[in-house]
Amino acid sequence: MTFWIRYTHDGREGFGQLDGDRIAVFAGDLFGEATATGETLALAEVTVALPCRPSKLIALWNNFHAMAEKQELTRPEAPLFFVKPASSYAASGAVIAIPEAAGRVVYEGELGIVIGKRIRDADEATAAEAIFGYTCTNDVTAPSILKADASFAQWVRAKGLDGFSPFGPVIATGIDPATLTVRTLVNGRERQNYPVADMIFPPARLVSLLSQGMTLEPGDLIACGTSNGVGPIPKGGTVEVAIDGVGTLSNRFE
């Protein structure tokens, strides 16, 4: 198991492998040739950055059996998704300002799949090989915007405002996603706790289906959808998405 992290230090951005409270610095390309420099940095000395910069963030709807059952949703024949803009990305530790236009917002703790190879029209075996690793994501949503116009569900606007896609703090590699559990805590109180194994479209199949007719690039991020327990984010509240074996994404919302 390896944890990759990006950071800024002395005004420069870098990346490396996180081991406890120290970072082994690497040079090159995280998704290509990455070479250890021999330098190390203390985690406390850096500012955590986005672990990758996706060309697109694909977010799933209705991808967990338990939530589908509770909401009486039918199982989809193909993944149901939308795309979130780069302006919505935020790193772990960032303080996120809730826009006045958003009204009440809710958290959705999710597992994120990070793509490591360029693929299109991939079968499941190829898709599995293209998965670089996994991270924590929070698909923040403004429900009042989503449902404001009865003629058009505004998925992108409701979920794509500035800061509405925090993810990180690391990308974990060498793990089995089927063994993971996603937990979301608000001001330290657990609000979500669900197994990744309950996904309708598990990671390799999901990546394969999304790649049909759409090129996935290294660094692209797929938010796998959420399950039961979604709820409001209080003003000034801290939301943590914790996945044992991956990490803890933490953000305060003002």
N, C-alpha and C positions, 0 to 999 in steps of 0.2 A: 504494500500500500504506500502510495506517494501522494504528498500534498503540494500542489503547485500554487504559488502566490505571486501576485504583482504588487509593486509598492513604489512609492516615491521616497527618495533619500537625497538630501542636499540638492533639491531642485531637479533631480534626474529620476526618470522612471526605470525600473529594472524588474527582473523576475528571478525566481529561484524555487528551491524546495524547502518547505517549512518542516523543521524537526523540533518539536517542543517550542521553545521561545527563541530559536535561532533560525536564520535563513541562510542556506548555502546558495550563493549567488551563481547564476548561470548567464551565459552569453549566447547569442544566436536567435533562433526562432523556436518558441515553445512548441509549435506544431510541425517543425522541421528538424533542423540540426541544432540541438541545445547542448552546450558544453559547460561543465562546471569550471569556474574560474579559480577555485581554491579560496576565494574570499568568503567570509561569513559576516552577517549583520544580526544584531539583536532585534527581535520583533518590536521591542519598545522604542527603537530608534527610528522606525519608519512609519509612514502613513500608508495604510492598506488601500490599494487601488482595485479597480475592477479586475478580476482574474483573467478576463479575456475581453475583446471588443467585438461582439457579434455584428456581422453585416445585417442580421435580422434575428429577432427573438420571436419564435413561434410558440404560442400559448394555447393549450388544449382546454376544451370544454367537455364535460360529461365523459370523463375517462376513468371513473372509479365506480365499481359495482355498488358499494354501500351508499354513496351519494345519489346515484341513479335510482336506487330502490327507494330511498327516503323521499326524493322529489318526484317519484313516479315517472321517471324518464325512460324511454325505450333505449335499448342498447344500439349505438350507432353502427352503421355498416362500414363506415370509414371514419378516420379521425376528424373531429370538428374543431376548427382552430381559427385564430386570428393572428395578426402580426403587430407587434408593439414597436414604436419608433425608438431610435437610438437616444433621442432626447429624454426618454423616460428612464434610462439606466442610472443606477446609483450604487455606490460601493457600500460594503458593510462598514458601519461606523458613521456614515453620512447622516446628517440631520436633514430631514425631508420636510419642506414647507408644503402644507396642504393648501392648494389654491382655493380662493374664496368661491370660485365657480363650481368647485367639486361638491360642496355640501358635505354630508356625512360620507366617510370612506370606510371600507372594510379591508381586512387582511385575508390573504389566501396563501398559506404556506404550502410550498411545492418542491418537489425534486426537479432539478434542472439537468438536462443532458447536454454536454458540450461535444460538438463535432470536431474531429481532428483531421479528417481527410475530405477532399472534394468528391462528392458523389452525386449521381443522378440515376434514377430508375434502378435502384439497387435492390438485390434480393436480401433476405434476412441475414445470411451469412456475411455478405459484404457490408451491410448496414452495421452489424455487430462490430466488425473490424474498424469501422469508421468512427465509433464512439471513443472519444479520447478519455472522458471521465465524467464526473458528476459534481454538482454544486447545489447550494441552497438558493431558493428564489421566493420572493413574495410578490404575488400578482395583485397589487393594490387596485381597488375598484371603487368608482363612484356610482353606486346603484341608481341614484336619481337621474344621472346623465344617461345611463344605459337605457332606461325606460321612459325618457322624457317625451319621445315622439312615438306614438303607437304605430306609425307606418314604417319605422326604421329603427332597429335596435342598434345603438351607437357603441358597439363593442370597442372599437379602437380609441375613440375619444374618452370613454368611461375608464379605460384601463391604460391609456397612453399619455396621460398628463406628466409633466416634469416630475421625476422622482418616483413614478409609480411602478418601476421595475427594478427594485434593488436585488442584487444577487452577489454571491460570494460566501465567505471571504476567500475560499480556496477552490481549486478543482482537485478532487480526489480521484486517483487512478488505482486500478488493481483491486476493485471491490465488486461484489455481486449485488446489484441493486435489489434483487428479490428479497434480500435479507434485511433491508433498511426499513426504518420507521420514521415518519415525518411528525415532528411535534412543533406546535406554534404556541408561544407564550406571550401574553400581554401583561406588561408590568410584573413579570415573574409568575403569573398565574397561567397554568396550562389550559389552552382552549381547543387545540387540535392534537390528536394522537391517532395516526392511522398507518397501516402497513402499505408499502409500495407494491407488495405482491397482489394487492387488490385491484391493480390497474386493468382496465379493459384491454388496452393495447400496450403490452409490455415494451420496454425500450427498443430492442432490436426490430420488432415488428413495426413499432411506431415510426422509427427512423426510416425503415424501408418504405412504408406507405407515404410518408411525407415527401420522400425523394422522387416519387412518381411524377415526372414532368416538372419538378422544381429542384434546381441545383442547391445542394447544401454545401456551404463553404467551411473551411477550418475556422473554428472560433464561434460558429453559429450556436445559438442556445435554444433548446426546446424545453419549455416549462410544461411539465407532464400533467398539469391539472391538479385540482385539489379534491378533498373529501369533506366529510361532515365537520361542523364546528366553526365555519366561517362566521365572523362577527365584526363589530365596529372597532375602529381605532380611536381611543379617546385623545383629545387635544393634549399634547405633551407626553403622550404614551410611548413606551418603548416596546417594539415588537421584535421577538426573536424567533427565527425558524431554525430549529435544531434537528440535525440528522446525525445520529451517532455513526461514526465512521467516515463522515464527510466534514462536518463542522457546524458552526453556529453563525447565522447571519443576524446582525443586530442593527436596528435603526430606530431613532427617535423621530416622532412626527409632531411638528409644531403647527 
